[in-house]
Amino acid sequence: MQVGFYGHVRQYHNIKAEIDANIAKVLESGEYVHGPMNKQFEKEFAAFSGTKYAIPCGNGTDAIWLTLMALGIGEGDEVITNANTFFATAEAIWIAGATAVLIDCDPQTKCIDPAKIEAAITRKTRAIIPVHLYGQCADMPAIKKIADKYKLWVIEDNAQAIDAAGDTFKIGELSDAVATSFIIQKNLGCFGDGGAIVTNNEQVNKVTRLLRAHGSPARNVHSFGFNSRLDDIQAGVLSAKLKHIHAWNDNRIKWAARYTAGLKSAKSFDLPYAKPGYRHVWHLYVIETKDASKRDAFLKFLNDNGVDAKTHYSIAIHQQAGYPWGKGARTVGSLTNAEKNSASCISLPMFPELTADEVDFVVAKCLEWDKKQ
Ligand SMILES: *Cc1c(COP(=O)(O)O)cnc(C)c1O
């Protein structure tokens, strides 16, 4: 058996009629950029998110820096986030002209550790970007409390956790804006690049809309801006898929539970932690080898034995030699948990269209490795 890491084509086949119909509708309309399908998806996505506004844009990275710029954050400002995230979180801060201040994660959830935030706050700090890593919400009530005390903006990086929720809070409720990515491998993915900002903040809504389209409030009128648009074919794909995202995430939850039940006897690696009461939507199911020096061999064993496992992310941001250090970023405190995660993580195949047989095959291969340790 061969178990892949993604189920994009299976997903397409499952709802082919709905996707094809929406794409045909766009093609027949002759309006391919910011046309009626874009408006339709914008409305649907705001309603889904429970926010006043949704602002589709080119990708998830743009969604973050467009929001930072709309809030006036840039040169000379600092933005706090965790060191163990996809590179784009820090990159977006740097693109906006600000400095990313990288701190450690919680050892269990891998999301930003709220207890480490205050030590990183300076006169220059303007915002916190919690990342809902792997599909699980960061501790937003604790983050919001600190943000209120120091009057900081909070922008949720929700590229990985569409339709997730906390125990007492929803995404978007305890922040100023939420940035999302729709690149194909995310839980809600289009057939290319895409992203969106959702917000209740009037300034974020008004200014990101201007910035994403050449700073143009009306034909031939321009101020400072960029080009970051979601095209209408992608909006049509997303509109079709949005109706299914909750059920698809329920499938991910089911497969995560099956992995956890099957793997709980393993001695050589730890299983991912799901906070009680949270809706964790399992963008990734990430195990950690207890002995970091065994990670690469375990990964190779899985890959050689029919399991397309990967790592997220084997180089933390502060370990990236190519990052613009100094102006671009600095670290605060020890980053032990982030470093342990980058050295020992392995992501098992996780997508809604997996089958029970495939999950059981992956479990069997992991246990086969574990027995030899
Ligand atoms: C994917 C991702 C992004 C960036 O999204 P793009 O659409 O690729 O620009 C940002 N942050 C996190 C945590 C991500 O996983």
The ligand as an SDF file (V2000), in Angstrom:
LIG
                    3D

 15 15  0  0  0  0  0  0  0  0999 V2000
    0.4060   28.6560    4.6600 C   0  0  0  0  0  0  0  0  0  0  0  0
    0.6960   29.5620    5.7600 C   0  0  0  0  0  0  0  0  0  0  0  0
    0.8740   30.9520    5.5640 C   0  0  0  0  0  0  0  0  0  0  0  0
    1.0080   31.5890    4.2260 C   0  0  0  0  0  0  0  0  0  0  0  0
    0.0340   31.3330    3.3080 O   0  0  0  0  0  0  0  0  0  0  0  0
    0.3530   31.5020    1.7240 P   0  0  0  0  0  0  0  0  0  0  0  0
   -1.0220   31.4470    1.1410 O   0  0  0  0  0  0  0  0  0  0  0  0
    1.2310   30.3770    1.3240 O   0  0  0  0  0  0  0  0  0  0  0  0
    0.9820   32.8200    1.5180 O   0  0  0  0  0  0  0  0  0  0  0  0
    1.0390   31.7570    6.6780 C   0  0  0  0  0  0  0  0  0  0  0  0
    1.0810   31.2430    7.9180 N   0  0  0  0  0  0  0  0  0  0  0  0
    0.9310   29.9250    8.1520 C   0  0  0  0  0  0  0  0  0  0  0  0
    0.9680   29.4220    9.5620 C   0  0  0  0  0  0  0  0  0  0  0  0
    0.7680   29.0340    7.0860 C   0  0  0  0  0  0  0  0  0  0  0  0
    0.6370   27.7230    7.3430 O   0  0  0  0  0  0  0  0  0  0  0  0
  1  2  1  0
  2  3  1  0
  2 14  2  0
  3  4  1  0
  3 10  2  0
  4  5  1  0
  5  6  1  0
  6  7  2  0
  6  8  1  0
  6  9  1  0
 10 11  1  0
 11 12  2  0
 12 13  1  0
 12 14  1  0
 14 15  1  0
M  END
$$$$
